[in-house]
Amino acid sequence: MKKVISVVGARPNFMKVAPIYHSSKDAKFEHKIVHTGQHYDYNLSDSFFIDLELPKPDYFLGVGSGSHSVQTAKIMMEFEKVLEIEKPDLVIVVGDVNSTIACGLVAVKMGIKLAHIEAGLRSGDRAMPEEINRIATDSISDYYFITEQSAQDHLIFSGISEEKIFFVGNTMIDSLVKGLEKAELSSVLENYQLTPGEYILATLHRPSNVDNKQSLEDFYEVFQSISKNIKSKNIKIVFPIHPRTTSKLAEFGLLEKFKSLENLVMIPPSPYIDFLKLMKYSKLVMTDSGGIQEETTYLDVPCLTLRTTTERPITIEIGSNLLIQPEKNKIIDALDNSLKNPKKRIKVPLLWDGQAASRIVKIIENKILQFTS
Ligand code: UD1
């Protein structure tokens, strides 16, 4: 029987691979999951396996944190051992994290075919580690599964032939569609005493936003201004904090200052199902994440993306997302405008219908494995 290995490493990978796992249960190939251990905290990893009904991974490489080079190198060394044992016919990598490029490189160097899910996205900002990971992974992949038209344009422009590109939709939205029913049962709103439509959900973890003190102080002032302006309306700000952000706040001596803000509810990184509920019922989302731009677009929740670029332009063109330069006054103005006049999406992006993974599995069976020796 032919064998496929999917790689997960960091939080945004789990919801993209889970639907492939579920859709491939009756497939004509064997499917194994390798977790590199790039993310290892319960809140960033294990809780996602539970919420997404994923089994324990077949291999856990336990590489942990480190500089980009150390992390990437460790993943490569460990993944090579797995491929030597398993000898799969195809390796699947998703998204743009260090685990994506590290495992992709190992696979192609060993002559194993490589498929990239969420291929072709480009922010145009090479200062983002994810952009380098995207460009590098796409330059070595054999098959490209894409979520929006801009990805096709970028891949064709870089010389990839059209028959290797498959516009299948978005597996992250598959997980969202499946998770919504469960999300209704989550008690996260009660747990934090939140009322639907009466809170803003904020997430921040990009190095460009959280790795320097000035930028964090600016965000403090943004939160403070929201706190002041909306106090009378009793609107809260819910802020699930990524470990990188927590450690930076502590390093710069800002943790207590943030904690002292009235109306700011600081919570640990949220499990997947709870986070879906938090997004769905929020008045507005403020984020620097990639995936949240897509999830809020599907849910039609106004989203302010605090970055200068996005690799997901469809969320701006037809979605409920707005790109806001992460500068104090610009964010405060944008918040004010959005609360008064929230942006609604025009329509759900093409093929974001909960069926992307089953399309991918069919393509793997009928088109890819058939041609792979
Ligand atoms: C990684 C991805 C980013 C993704 C994000 C989602 C890359 C280059 N970046 O960024 O694209 O949006 O995941 O979370 O792959 N840490 C913990 N516990 C963990 C994992 C990390 O405490 O389980 C801390 C460590 O101090 C670590 C820091 O967070 O140094 C950053 O982790 P890392 O995996 O290097 O990158 P992220 O910022 O999480």
Residues whose N, C-alpha, C, O or C-beta is under 5 A from the ligand:
A	BS01	UD1	A10 R11 P12 Q38 H39 Y40 D41 L44 S65 G66 D96 V97 N98 P129 E130 H205 P243 R244
